[in-house]
């Protein structure tokens, strides 16, 4: 009992004028920066709320998400590729492959100019407007819709506000259908891949998310650099607003409340404080990871240009494409590459009839469909007609070295960007790991990279550089370094709540929605308190 008066006296002890002034300043700063960021917070939280709903809970579906590969009927290949090229007076080209649609088989030939031409394998005749016709066929196949009329077809060579760089593929055809859902389907005819598909609901969401989450409206009136600067600036302010809120309402509330002229702890102030303390951590993680992610967007996206395309002369193909030594009953496609001054036919073969007919179901696949059927890749020398083993890996290594070349001595065939010249050469680096990837793996090569199958090449460099090469198209699918891994995990864990994966995607997305919603509520409550204070 003897200690009670002393404690009471201590509790009534007043702060010095300096300490009181500091507390008042911090309180004022918290209110001020909160008001400054109320509009950006509303933009980001509302658009962030929509993302899990549209990406998962209300995700549109499509009948087929990939084109089923089937063995080519050799009886359809009346003319070899050499004969077709000769009949159509084509002496140079970049590559060819075989496609089948509308009950016919065609050689798809990429010209030196980059156009895709289609020649019937039965009579060597050119299919007029063949690339657009194939785009329409692919779009109808993916939709499983042979009845709806096509309103419009556009060839996109650049990313747009509706077709963002996250879709990876270029060029693509955008086919708009006359349907109640206003479906738009994007396909890459060069690989027969579905790039994306957007009904009206998703088109509206993409506009809303791009405008209010990515701040594309700033791009429209200025440029990308200014947009990023503004985003990082406001995210930094939000970060410090949440931090000051933790200091005021969490760590030192008993001290700060003495400086507040509003002594009541009821009503909005109580809820703003209690809810705010709980969600401050989410605010900090969202703001930090968002700003960190924005710093990676200074340079324009150029991965779509990373392709190796040498020019072949028709006369250089010594062995007829119809006479190469392979199991024709398993042939799914055919193209050519050049490596070590030799030309090879690249043949994609079905692995086996059993696996081809009954692919396994992969419940964890991002496609939520069937896993990719396995196949075998072999290379046949166009001069000797002999199979060269393990050449897919060797070709992947060559492409990795090519894309990392710092000498600037790239042939004109390759659509490269100067940004790649800043990458160190891999010639002297030890190759630590190689791996064929046929399914998306969230931790290593995720769905966002789009291209499959690819070969992983991990090199022992200071940056731990890893290349992912799509040998079927001679493209660089992705290149990852330590800095990319750090930023990727930051964004995945703190922005997309990867740490909740153990509970399942539904729970994870619901947690994200609740976190964004509570941040919005706290911000609005703080704004109302500010108005009442005034």
C-alpha positions in Angstrom: 0.0 0.0 0.0 2.9 2.3 0.7 3.8 2.3 -3.0 0.4 3.6 -4.2 1.0 7.4 -3.7 4.3 7.1 -5.5 2.8 5.4 -8.5 0.0 7.9 -8.6 2.4 10.7 -8.5 4.5 9.1 -11.3 1.5 8.7 -13.5 0.6 12.4 -13.3 4.1 13.5 -14.2 3.9 15.8 -17.2 6.1 15.6 -20.3 8.6 18.4 -20.9 7.7 21.0 -23.5 10.1 19.5 -26.0 8.8 15.9 -25.7 5.2 17.2 -25.9 6.1 19.1 -29.0 7.6 16.1 -30.6 4.5 14.0 -29.9 2.3 16.7 -31.3 4.4 16.8 -34.5 4.3 13.0 -35.0 0.5 13.0 -34.4 0.1 15.9 -36.9 2.4 14.1 -39.4 0.3 11.0 -39.1 -2.9 12.8 -39.9 -1.4 14.9 -42.7 0.3 12.0 -44.6 -2.8 10.0 -44.1 -4.9 12.6 -45.8 -2.3 13.0 -48.6 -2.6 9.2 -49.4 -6.3 8.7 -48.9 -7.1 8.8 -52.7 -4.2 6.5 -53.7 -5.1 4.1 -50.9 -8.7 3.9 -52.1 -7.5 3.4 -55.7 -5.1 0.6 -54.7 -7.4 -1.2 -52.2 -10.5 -1.2 -54.4 -8.6 -2.5 -57.4 -6.7 -4.9 -55.2 -10.0 -6.2 -53.9 -11.1 -6.9 -57.4 -8.0 -8.9 -58.4 -8.7 -12.1 -56.3 -12.3 -12.0 -57.3 -11.7 -11.8 -61.0 -8.6 -14.0 -61.0 -10.1 -16.8 -59.0 -13.6 -16.5 -57.6 -15.1 -15.2 -60.9 -12.5 -16.4 -63.3 -13.8 -16.9 -66.9 -13.5 -20.4 -68.4 -12.7 -21.6 -71.9 -13.3 -25.0 -73.5 -9.7 -25.7 -74.5 -6.6 -23.9 -73.1 -4.1 -25.6 -75.3 -4.1 -27.2 -78.8 -3.9 -31.0 -78.5 -0.8 -32.3 -80.4 -1.6 -35.2 -82.7 0.8 -37.2 -85.0 0.9 -36.0 -88.5 -0.4 -38.3 -91.3 2.5 -38.8 -93.6 0.2 -39.6 -96.4 -0.8 -35.9 -96.3 2.8 -34.8 -97.0 2.8 -35.3 -100.7 5.3 -32.5 -101.2 8.4 -32.0 -99.1 9.2 -28.5 -97.8 12.0 -28.2 -100.4 9.5 -28.9 -103.2 6.9 -26.5 -101.8 9.5 -23.7 -101.5 10.8 -24.3 -105.0 7.3 -24.3 -106.6 6.6 -21.0 -104.9 10.0 -19.4 -105.8 11.1 -19.0 -102.2 14.9 -19.1 -102.0 15.3 -17.8 -98.4 13.2 -18.2 -95.3 13.6 -18.2 -91.5 11.8 -21.4 -90.6 8.9 -23.7 -91.2 6.7 -26.1 -89.3 3.6 -28.2 -89.9 0.0 -27.2 -88.9 -3.3 -28.9 -89.5 -6.7 -27.2 -89.6 -9.9 -27.2 -91.7 -9.3 -30.9 -92.6 -6.0 -30.0 -94.4 -2.3 -30.0 -93.6 0.0 -27.0 -94.3 3.6 -26.0 -94.1 3.7 -22.8 -92.1 6.7 -20.9 -93.5 8.2 -17.8 -91.9 9.6 -15.5 -94.5 12.7 -13.3 -94.3 10.3 -10.4 -93.7 8.6 -12.2 -90.8 5.3 -13.0 -92.5 3.7 -16.5 -92.0 2.7 -18.1 -95.2 0.7 -21.4 -95.5 1.2 -24.0 -98.3 -1.0 -27.1 -98.7 1.2 -30.2 -98.3 -0.9 -32.1 -100.9 -0.6 -29.6 -103.8 2.0 -27.0 -102.7 -0.6 -24.2 -103.3 -0.5 -21.1 -101.1 -3.5 -20.5 -98.8 -4.5 -16.9 -99.3 -4.8 -14.9 -96.0 -3.8 -18.1 -94.4 -2.4 -16.6 -91.1 -5.7 -14.9 -90.3 -7.7 -18.0 -91.3 -5.5 -20.1 -88.9 -6.0 -17.5 -86.2 -9.8 -17.8 -86.6 -9.6 -21.6 -86.5 -7.5 -21.6 -83.4 -9.8 -19.1 -81.7 -12.9 -21.2 -82.5 -11.1 -24.3 -81.3 -10.1 -22.8 -78.0 -13.7 -21.5 -77.5 -15.3 -24.6 -78.9 -17.6 -22.2 -80.8 -18.2 -22.8 -84.5 -21.4 -20.7 -84.8 -20.8 -17.2 -83.4 -19.8 -14.7 -86.0 -16.5 -12.8 -85.9 -16.9 -9.1 -85.4 -13.3 -8.0 -85.8 -9.8 -9.3 -86.2 -6.7 -7.4 -85.2 -3.0 -8.3 -85.6 -1.2 -6.9 -82.5 2.6 -6.3 -82.7 2.8 -4.4 -79.5 1.2 -4.8 -76.0 -1.9 -2.7 -75.3 -4.0 -1.6 -72.4 -6.1 -4.7 -72.8 -3.3 -7.1 -73.8 -0.6 -6.5 -71.3 3.0 -7.6 -71.3 2.2 -10.3 -68.7 0.7 -12.3 -71.6 4.2 -12.6 -73.1 3.3 -13.6 -76.7 3.8 -11.2 -79.7 2.7 -10.9 -82.4 -0.8 -12.2 -81.7 -4.2 -12.1 -83.4 -7.1 -10.7 -81.4 -10.4 -12.1 -82.5 -13.6 -10.5 -81.3 -16.7 -12.6 -81.3 -20.4 -11.5 -81.6 -21.6 -13.2 -78.4 -23.4 -12.0 -75.3 -20.2 -12.1 -73.3 -18.3 -10.2 -76.0 -15.4 -12.7 -75.9 -12.0 -11.6 -77.3 -9.5 -14.4 -77.9 -5.7 -13.8 -78.4 -3.6 -16.4 -80.2 -0.1 -16.7 -81.4 -0.2 -18.5 -84.7 3.5 -19.0 -84.9 3.2 -21.5 -82.0 -0.5 -22.4 -82.0 -0.7 -21.0 -78.5 -3.6 -19.4 -76.6 -2.3 -16.2 -75.2 -5.3 -15.1 -73.2 -9.1 -14.6 -73.5 -11.3 -11.8 -72.2 -15.1 -11.6 -71.9 -16.7 -8.2 -71.3 -16.5 -8.6 -67.6 -12.8 -9.3 -67.6 -12.2 -6.4 -70.1 -13.8 -4.0 -67.6 -11.7 -5.4 -64.8 -8.5 -5.1 -66.8 -9.3 -1.5 -67.5 -10.1 -0.8 -63.9 -7.0 -2.6 -62.5 -4.7 -1.1 -65.0 -6.1 2.4 -64.4 -6.3 2.4 -60.6 -3.7 -0.2 -59.5 -1.0 0.3 -62.2 -1.8 4.0 -62.6 -1.9 3.8 -66.4 -3.7 7.2 -66.5 -0.3 8.8 -65.5 1.3 7.1 -68.5 -1.4 8.7 -70.7 -0.4 12.2 -69.7 3.3 11.8 -69.1 5.6 8.7 -69.4 6.5 5.5 -67.6 9.3 7.0 -65.5 7.1 9.7 -64.0 4.4 7.0 -63.3 6.9 4.9 -61.4 8.2 7.9 -59.4 4.7 8.9 -58.4 3.8 5.3 -57.4 7.0 4.9 -55.3 6.5 8.3 -53.7 3.0 7.6 -52.6 3.8 4.0 -51.5 6.6 5.4 -49.4 4.3 7.9 -47.8 1.7 5.1 -47.1 4.5 3.1 -45.5 5.5 5.9 -43.1 1.8 6.6 -42.4 1.3 3.0 -41.2 4.6 3.1 -39.3 3.6 6.3 -37.5 0.2 4.8 -36.8 1.9 1.9 -35.1 4.0 4.2 -33.0 1.1 6.4 -32.0 -1.7 3.9 -31.5 0.3 0.8 -30.6 3.7 1.3 -28.9 3.1 4.7 -27.1 -0.6 5.1 -27.0 -0.6 6.0 -23.2 1.9 8.8 -23.8 0.3 10.1 -27.0 -3.3 10.2 -25.8 -2.2 12.9 -23.2 -1.3 15.2 -26.1 -4.7 14.7 -27.8 -7.3 17.3 -27.1 -10.0 14.7 -27.8 -10.0 12.7 -24.6 -12.9 10.4 -25.6 -11.8 6.9 -26.7 -15.2 5.9 -28.0 -16.7 5.8 -31.5 -14.7 6.2 -34.7 -11.4 7.0 -32.9 -11.6 3.6 -31.0 -12.3 1.6 -34.2 -9.7 3.5 -36.2 -7.1 2.7 -33.5 -8.1 -0.9 -32.9 -8.5 -2.0 -36.5 -5.5 0.1 -37.6 -3.1 -1.6 -35.2 -4.1 -5.1 -36.6 -3.8 -4.2 -40.3 -0.8 -2.0 -40.1 1.5 -5.0 -40.8 -0.5 -5.7 -44.0 -0.2 -2.0 -45.0 3.5 -2.1 -44.5 4.0 -5.3 -46.5 1.7 -4.2 -49.3 3.4 -0.8 -49.6 6.9 -2.1 -49.3 6.5 -5.0 -51.8 4.5 -2.7 -54.2 7.3 -0.1 -54.2 10.0 -2.7 -54.5 8.1 -4.2 -57.4 7.7 -0.8 -59.1 11.5 -0.4 -59.1 11.8 -3.3 -61.6 9.6 -1.5 -64.1 12.0 1.2 -65.2 13.1 -0.6 -68.3 10.6 -1.5 -71.0 9.6 -5.1 -71.4 11.7 -6.7 -74.2 11.5 -10.4 -73.7 9.2 -10.8 -76.7 12.1 -9.6 -78.9 14.6 -12.2 -77.6 14.6 -14.7 -80.5 17.3 -16.2 -82.6 16.2 -16.4 -86.3 18.9 -17.1 -88.8 18.1 -17.0 -92.5 18.1 -20.3 -94.3 18.6 -20.9 -98.0 16.4 -23.5 -99.6 19.3 -25.1 -101.4 21.1 -25.8 -98.1 18.5 -28.4 -97.1 20.2 -31.4 -98.6 17.9 -34.2 -97.4 14.3 -34.0 -98.4 12.0 -33.4 -95.4 9.9 -36.4 -96.5 13.0 -38.8 -96.4 14.5 -38.1 -93.0 15.0 -41.1 -90.7 12.5 -41.0 -87.9 9.4 -42.8 -86.6 6.8 -41.1 -88.8 3.9 -42.6 -86.8 5.0 -40.5 -83.8 5.8 -37.2 -85.6 3.9 -34.3 -84.2 5.9 -31.5 -85.8 9.0 -30.6 -87.8 11.2 -27.5 -88.1 14.9 -26.7 -88.6 17.8 -25.1 -86.6 21.4 -24.3 -87.2 24.1 -25.2 -84.8 27.9 -25.5 -85.2 27.7 -24.7 -88.9 25.3 -27.5 -89.5 21.6 -27.6 -90.2 19.3 -30.0 -88.4 15.7 -31.1 -88.6 14.1 -30.7 -85.2 11.4 -33.4 -84.9 8.9 -33.5 -82.1 7.7 -37.0 -81.5 4.9 -38.3 -79.2 6.5 -40.2 -76.3 4.2 -43.2 -76.5 0.7 -43.9 -77.6 -0.4 -44.8 -74.1 0.7 -41.5 -72.5 -0.4 -39.6 -75.6 -4.0 -40.9 -75.3 -4.3 -40.7 -71.5 -2.5 -37.8 -70.0 -2.6 -37.5 -66.2 -4.7 -35.0 -64.4 -2.7 -32.5 -62.5 -4.8 -30.9 -59.7 -2.1 -28.4 -58.9 -1.7 -27.2 -62.5 -2.5 -23.5 -63.1 -4.5 -24.6 -66.1 -6.7 -26.8 -63.9 -6.9 -29.1 -66.9 -4.6 -32.0 -68.1 -0.9 -31.9 -67.8 1.1 -31.4 -70.9 1.6 -34.6 -72.9 5.2 -35.6 -72.9 7.1 -35.8 -76.1 10.6 -36.6 -77.4 12.7 -34.2 -79.3 15.3 -35.5 -81.8 17.6 -33.7 -84.2 18.5 -35.1 -87.6 21.5 -33.8 -89.5 20.2 -32.4 -92.9 23.3 -33.6 -94.6 23.9 -37.1 -93.2 20.3 -38.0 -92.2 21.6 -39.2 -88.9 20.2 -38.5 -85.4 22.5 -36.4 -83.2 21.9 -37.3 -79.5 21.4 -34.7 -76.7 21.3 -31.8 -79.1 18.3 -30.2 -77.5 20.4 -29.3 -74.5 23.4 -28.2 -76.6 21.1 -26.0 -78.6 19.7 -24.5 -75.4 23.2 -23.8 -74.2 24.1 -22.1 -77.5 21.0 -19.9 -77.3 21.8 -18.9 -73.7 25.3 -17.9 -74.7 23.9 -16.1 -77.7 21.4 -14.0 -75.6 24.2 -13.2 -73.1 26.8 -12.2 -75.7 28.4 -8.9 -74.7 30.4 -8.5 -77.9 27.6 -7.0 -79.9 28.4 -9.3 -82.8 24.9 -10.5 -83.2 23.7 -11.4 -86.7 21.0 -9.2 -88.2 18.5 -12.0 -88.1 18.0 -11.7 -84.4 15.4 -9.3 -82.9 17.5 -8.3 -79.9 17.4 -5.3 -77.7 20.5 -3.4 -76.5 19.5 -4.1 -72.9 20.8 -7.7 -73.2 24.3 -6.4 -73.9 24.6 -5.5 -70.3 24.4 -9.1 -69.3 27.8 -10.8 -68.6 28.9 -13.5 -71.0 28.4 -17.1 -69.8 31.1 -18.6 -71.9 33.5 -19.1 -68.9 30.8 -19.7 -66.3 30.3 -23.3 -64.9 26.9 -24.8 -65.8 25.5 -25.9 -62.4 22.2 -27.4 -63.4 20.2 -28.4 -66.5 16.6 -29.4 -66.4 13.7 -29.9 -68.8 10.6 -28.2 -67.5 7.3 -29.4 -68.9 4.9 -28.0 -66.2 4.8 -24.6 -64.4 6.3 -24.6 -61.0 5.3 -21.8 -58.7 8.7 -21.5 -57.0 11.0 -21.9 -60.0 9.2 -21.2 -63.3 5.7 -20.0 -62.7 2.6 -19.7 -64.9 3.4 -16.0 -65.5 6.2 -17.1 -67.8 3.7 -18.7 -70.2 6.1 -20.6 -72.4 6.4 -24.4 -72.2 8.3 -26.7 -72.5 11.6 -25.0 -71.6 15.1 -26.0 -70.6 16.5 -24.5 -67.4 20.2 -23.6 -67.4 21.7 -22.5 -64.1 25.2 -20.9 -64.3 27.7 -20.2 -61.6 27.9 -16.5 -61.9 28.1 -13.8 -59.2 24.4 -13.1 -59.9 23.5 -16.8 -60.1 22.1 -16.4 -63.6 19.5 -18.9 -64.7 18.2 -19.0 -68.3 15.0 -20.7 -69.4 15.1 -21.5 -73.2 12.2 -22.5 -75.4 14.1 -24.5 -78.1 11.0 -25.1 -80.2 10.9 -21.3 -81.1 14.6 -20.4 -80.3 13.3 -17.9 -77.7 14.5 -16.7 -74.4 11.5 -17.5 -72.1 13.0 -16.0 -68.9 16.3 -15.0 -67.3 16.5 -14.9 -63.5 19.3 -13.5 -61.3 19.6 -13.1 -57.5 18.0 -9.6 -57.6 15.0 -11.0 -59.5 14.6 -13.9 -57.0 14.6 -11.5 -54.0 12.1 -9.2 -55.6 9.9 -12.1 -56.8 9.7 -13.6 -53.3 9.0 -10.2 -51.8 6.1 -9.6 -54.2 4.8 -13.2 -53.9 5.0 -13.3 -50.1 4.1 -9.8 -49.1 1.8 -8.7 -51.9 0.2 -12.0 -53.1 0.3 -13.8 -49.7 2.3 -16.8 -50.8 2.8 -17.6 -47.1 -0.9 -18.6 -47.0 -0.5 -21.3 -49.7 -0.6 -24.0 -47.1 -4.3 -23.2 -46.5 -5.3 -23.4 -50.2 -5.9 -20.8 -52.9 -9.5 -20.0 -51.7 -8.3 -19.1 -48.1 -5.3 -17.2 -49.4 -7.4 -15.1 -51.8 -10.0 -14.5 -49.1 -7.2 -13.3 -46.7 -6.0 -10.9 -49.3 -9.5 -9.5 -49.8 -10.0 -9.1 -46.0 -6.6 -7.4 -45.6 -7.3 -4.9 -48.5 -10.8 -4.3 -47.2 -9.7 -3.5 -43.6 -7.0 -1.2 -44.9 -9.7 0.6 -46.8 -11.9 0.8 -43.7 -9.1 2.1 -41.5 -8.2 4.8 -44.1 -11.8 6.0 -44.5 -12.2 6.1 -40.7 -9.1 8.1 -40.4 -10.4 10.5 -43.0 -13.7 10.9 -41.2 -11.8 11.6 -38.0 -9.8 14.3 -39.8 -12.9 16.0 -41.0 -14.5 15.9 -37.5 -11.3 17.4 -36.1 -11.6 20.3 -38.5 
